[in-house]
Amino acid sequence: MSEHTAQMSSRDGRWILYVALMGVPVSQWPEHDFGPVDVPTPAERSRALTALGFAFTDGAEWEWAEYPERPDDDTSPVRLLTSVRVRSRDGGLS
């Protein structure tokens, strides 16, 4: 079973969910664009992951972190990032 990290972040008011696949170019990572909406609900995120071919690993929970847009600048706008462990639904690399 292949496990990966799914992440979701916002830029310019658009929430993007993607699955980081090690050894695969970023341009080929599966992603879902929620568009210009409020923070997608856990159910909306789950449906998007399912559509991308992934499922949560046992006991997985979304974890939130914040990071500055400009590192080492404490006046920089803060960005939010959430992540969760997922597995390929087919057991292979999606």
DRENLUMZA-871336 format. One record per residue: residue number from 1; residue in one letter; x, y negated, z negated of N, C-alpha, C in turn. Coordinates in steps of 0.2 Angstrom, whole numbers. Last residue first. Example, Ala and Ser with C-alpha at 12.3 -4.5 7.8 and 13.67 -1.06 7.14 Angstrom:
BEGIN
+-----+---------+-------+-------+-------+-------+-------+-------+-------+-------+-------+
| num | residuo |  n_c1 |  n_c2 |  n_c3 | ca_c1 | ca_c2 | ca_c3 |  c_c1 |  c_c2 |  c_c3 |
+-----+---------+-------+-------+-------+-------+-------+-------+-------+-------+-------+
|   2 |       S |    64 |    11 |   -35 |    68 |     5 |   -36 |    64 |     0 |   -39 |
|   1 |       A |    66 |    28 |   -39 |    62 |    22 |   -39 |    66 |    16 |   -39 |
+-----+---------+-------+-------+-------+-------+-------+-------+-------+-------+-------+
***
This chain:
BEGIN
+-----+---------+-------+-------+-------+-------+-------+-------+-------+-------+-------+
| num | residuo |  n_c1 |  n_c2 |  n_c3 | ca_c1 | ca_c2 | ca_c3 |  c_c1 |  c_c2 |  c_c3 |
+-----+---------+-------+-------+-------+-------+-------+-------+-------+-------+-------+
|  94 |       S |    -4 |   -32 |    37 |    -9 |   -35 |    41 |    -6 |   -41 |    44 |
|  93 |       L |     3 |   -17 |    34 |     5 |   -24 |    35 |     0 |   -27 |    39 |
|  92 |       G |    -9 |    -5 |    27 |    -3 |    -7 |    31 |    -1 |   -15 |    30 |
|  91 |       G |   -20 |    -4 |    21 |   -15 |     0 |    18 |    -8 |    -2 |    21 |
|  90 |       D |   -31 |   -11 |    25 |   -30 |    -4 |    28 |   -24 |    -1 |    26 |
|  89 |       R |   -31 |   -22 |    17 |   -36 |   -17 |    16 |   -35 |   -11 |    19 |
|  88 |       S |   -16 |   -26 |     8 |   -19 |   -25 |    15 |   -25 |   -20 |    14 |
|  87 |       R |   -19 |   -35 |    -7 |   -16 |   -30 |    -3 |   -20 |   -29 |     3 |
|  86 |       V |   -13 |   -49 |   -17 |   -18 |   -46 |   -13 |   -15 |   -40 |   -10 |
|  85 |       R |   -12 |   -61 |   -30 |    -9 |   -55 |   -27 |   -15 |   -51 |   -23 |
|  84 |       V |   -14 |   -79 |   -28 |   -17 |   -72 |   -31 |   -13 |   -67 |   -27 |
|  83 |       S |   -13 |   -96 |   -31 |   -11 |   -90 |   -28 |   -14 |   -84 |   -32 |
|  82 |       T |   -14 |  -114 |   -27 |   -17 |  -108 |   -31 |   -14 |  -102 |   -27 |
|  81 |       L |    -9 |  -130 |   -29 |    -8 |  -124 |   -26 |   -11 |  -118 |   -30 |
|  80 |       L |   -10 |  -148 |   -27 |   -12 |  -141 |   -31 |   -11 |  -135 |   -26 |
|  79 |       R |     1 |  -162 |   -29 |    -3 |  -157 |   -25 |    -5 |  -151 |   -29 |
|  78 |       V |     2 |  -178 |   -34 |     2 |  -171 |   -36 |    -2 |  -167 |   -31 |
|  77 |       P |    12 |  -192 |   -28 |     6 |  -188 |   -29 |     7 |  -181 |   -30 |
|  76 |       S |    26 |  -198 |   -38 |    23 |  -195 |   -32 |    16 |  -192 |   -33 |
|  75 |       T |    32 |  -202 |   -49 |    26 |  -206 |   -47 |    23 |  -203 |   -40 |
|  74 |       D |    43 |  -194 |   -51 |    37 |  -193 |   -56 |    31 |  -198 |   -54 |
|  73 |       D |    52 |  -186 |   -40 |    49 |  -192 |   -41 |    42 |  -192 |   -45 |
|  72 |       D |    57 |  -173 |   -38 |    61 |  -178 |   -42 |    58 |  -185 |   -42 |
|  71 |       P |    48 |  -171 |   -22 |    52 |  -168 |   -28 |    56 |  -174 |   -31 |
|  70 |       R |    34 |  -177 |   -17 |    41 |  -179 |   -17 |    44 |  -176 |   -23 |
|  69 |       E |    22 |  -171 |   -22 |    23 |  -171 |   -15 |    31 |  -173 |   -13 |
|  68 |       P |    24 |  -160 |   -36 |    24 |  -166 |   -33 |    25 |  -166 |   -25 |
|  67 |       Y |    12 |  -147 |   -40 |    19 |  -149 |   -38 |    19 |  -156 |   -35 |
|  66 |       E |     3 |  -136 |   -50 |     4 |  -142 |   -47 |    11 |  -143 |   -45 |
|  65 |       A |    -6 |  -120 |   -50 |     0 |  -124 |   -51 |     0 |  -131 |   -48 |
|  64 |       W |   -17 |  -107 |   -54 |   -16 |  -114 |   -52 |    -9 |  -117 |   -54 |
|  63 |       E |   -21 |   -91 |   -50 |   -17 |   -95 |   -54 |   -15 |  -101 |   -51 |
|  62 |       W |   -34 |   -79 |   -49 |   -31 |   -85 |   -46 |   -27 |   -88 |   -51 |
|  61 |       E |   -30 |   -62 |   -53 |   -33 |   -68 |   -54 |   -30 |   -74 |   -51 |
|  60 |       A |   -31 |   -44 |   -52 |   -28 |   -50 |   -49 |   -33 |   -56 |   -51 |
|  59 |       G |   -35 |   -31 |   -56 |   -34 |   -36 |   -61 |   -31 |   -43 |   -58 |
|  58 |       D |   -29 |   -24 |   -41 |   -32 |   -23 |   -47 |   -30 |   -28 |   -53 |
|  57 |       T |   -28 |   -36 |   -28 |   -25 |   -31 |   -31 |   -29 |   -30 |   -38 |
|  56 |       F |   -41 |   -41 |   -16 |   -37 |   -42 |   -22 |   -34 |   -36 |   -25 |
|  55 |       A |   -38 |   -38 |     2 |   -42 |   -37 |    -4 |   -38 |   -39 |   -11 |
|  54 |       F |   -39 |   -43 |    19 |   -35 |   -42 |    13 |   -40 |   -41 |     7 |
|  53 |       G |   -43 |   -47 |    32 |   -40 |   -40 |    31 |   -37 |   -39 |    24 |
|  52 |       L |   -49 |   -59 |    33 |   -42 |   -59 |    35 |   -39 |   -52 |    35 |
|  51 |       A |   -61 |   -57 |    27 |   -61 |   -58 |    34 |   -54 |   -58 |    37 |
|  50 |       T |   -56 |   -57 |    14 |   -59 |   -51 |    17 |   -59 |   -51 |    24 |
|  49 |       L |   -53 |   -70 |    12 |   -47 |   -65 |    12 |   -50 |   -58 |    15 |
|  48 |       A |   -65 |   -76 |    13 |   -60 |   -78 |    18 |   -55 |   -72 |    18 |
|  47 |       R |   -72 |   -70 |     2 |   -74 |   -69 |     9 |   -69 |   -70 |    14 |
|  46 |       S |   -63 |   -76 |    -8 |   -64 |   -69 |    -7 |   -66 |   -67 |    -1 |
|  45 |       R |   -67 |   -90 |    -6 |   -60 |   -88 |    -5 |   -59 |   -80 |    -4 |
|  44 |       E |   -80 |   -90 |   -10 |   -78 |   -92 |    -3 |   -71 |   -89 |    -2 |
|  43 |       A |   -79 |   -86 |   -23 |   -82 |   -81 |   -19 |   -81 |   -83 |   -12 |
|  42 |       P |   -72 |   -97 |   -29 |   -69 |   -90 |   -29 |   -72 |   -85 |   -24 |
|  41 |       T |   -75 |  -111 |   -18 |   -76 |  -107 |   -24 |   -72 |  -100 |   -23 |
|  40 |       P |   -64 |  -124 |   -12 |   -68 |  -118 |   -11 |   -69 |  -114 |   -17 |
|  39 |       V |   -65 |  -140 |   -17 |   -61 |  -134 |   -18 |   -66 |  -128 |   -17 |
|  38 |       D |   -74 |  -148 |    -3 |   -72 |  -148 |   -10 |   -68 |  -141 |   -11 |
|  37 |       V |   -68 |  -149 |    14 |   -73 |  -148 |     9 |   -70 |  -149 |     2 |
|  36 |       P |   -63 |  -149 |    29 |   -63 |  -155 |    24 |   -69 |  -153 |    19 |
|  35 |       G |   -58 |  -132 |    30 |   -60 |  -138 |    33 |   -60 |  -143 |    27 |
|  34 |       F |   -53 |  -120 |    28 |   -59 |  -121 |    25 |   -62 |  -128 |    28 |
|  33 |       D |   -44 |  -109 |    38 |   -45 |  -116 |    36 |   -52 |  -117 |    34 |
|  32 |       H |   -34 |   -95 |    34 |   -41 |   -98 |    35 |   -41 |  -105 |    33 |
|  31 |       E |   -21 |   -85 |    41 |   -24 |   -90 |    37 |   -31 |   -92 |    39 |
|  30 |       P |    -7 |   -74 |    42 |   -15 |   -75 |    43 |   -17 |   -81 |    39 |
|  29 |       W |     8 |   -80 |    50 |     4 |   -78 |    43 |    -3 |   -79 |    45 |
|  28 |       Q |    15 |   -84 |    60 |    11 |   -78 |    61 |     7 |   -76 |    55 |
|  27 |       S |    22 |   -95 |    56 |    17 |   -96 |    61 |    13 |   -90 |    63 |
|  26 |       V |    32 |   -89 |    48 |    26 |   -92 |    45 |    20 |   -93 |    50 |
|  25 |       P |    37 |   -72 |    54 |    37 |   -80 |    54 |    31 |   -83 |    51 |
|  24 |       V |    40 |   -60 |    41 |    36 |   -62 |    47 |    36 |   -70 |    48 |
|  23 |       G |    46 |   -57 |    30 |    49 |   -54 |    36 |    45 |   -56 |    42 |
|  22 |       M |    32 |   -57 |    20 |    39 |   -57 |    20 |    41 |   -54 |    27 |
|  21 |       L |    18 |   -66 |    22 |    20 |   -60 |    24 |    28 |   -60 |    25 |
|  20 |       A |     6 |   -74 |    13 |    13 |   -74 |    14 |    15 |   -67 |    16 |
|  19 |       V |    -9 |   -80 |    19 |    -6 |   -74 |    16 |     1 |   -74 |    18 |
|  18 |       Y |   -19 |   -94 |    15 |   -14 |   -90 |    19 |   -11 |   -85 |    15 |
|  17 |       L |   -30 |  -107 |    16 |   -29 |  -101 |    13 |   -24 |   -97 |    18 |
|  16 |       I |   -32 |  -124 |    15 |   -30 |  -119 |    19 |   -28 |  -113 |    15 |
|  15 |       W |   -43 |  -138 |    14 |   -40 |  -133 |    11 |   -38 |  -127 |    16 |
|  14 |       R |   -40 |  -155 |    18 |   -42 |  -149 |    21 |   -39 |  -143 |    16 |
|  13 |       G |   -35 |  -167 |    13 |   -42 |  -166 |    12 |   -45 |  -159 |    15 |
|  12 |       D |   -22 |  -168 |    16 |   -26 |  -172 |    20 |   -34 |  -170 |    19 |
|  11 |       R |   -21 |  -152 |    10 |   -17 |  -157 |    13 |   -22 |  -161 |    17 |
|  10 |       S |   -20 |  -139 |    -2 |   -24 |  -144 |     2 |   -19 |  -149 |     4 |
|   9 |       S |   -19 |  -121 |    -3 |   -17 |  -128 |    -4 |   -21 |  -133 |     0 |
|   8 |       M |   -17 |  -104 |    -8 |   -22 |  -109 |    -5 |   -19 |  -116 |    -7 |
|   7 |       Q |   -10 |   -88 |    -4 |   -10 |   -95 |    -7 |   -15 |   -99 |    -4 |
|   6 |       A |    -7 |   -72 |    -8 |   -11 |   -76 |    -5 |   -11 |   -83 |    -8 |
|   5 |       T |     6 |   -61 |    -7 |     4 |   -66 |   -11 |    -1 |   -70 |    -6 |
|   4 |       H |     5 |   -43 |    -6 |     7 |   -49 |    -4 |     4 |   -54 |    -9 |
|   3 |       E |     8 |   -25 |    -4 |     5 |   -31 |    -8 |     9 |   -37 |    -6 |
|   2 |       S |     3 |   -11 |     4 |     7 |   -17 |     5 |     4 |   -22 |     1 |
|   1 |       M |     4 |     6 |     0 |     0 |     0 |     0 |     4 |    -6 |     0 |
+-----+---------+-------+-------+-------+-------+-------+-------+-------+-------+-------+
***
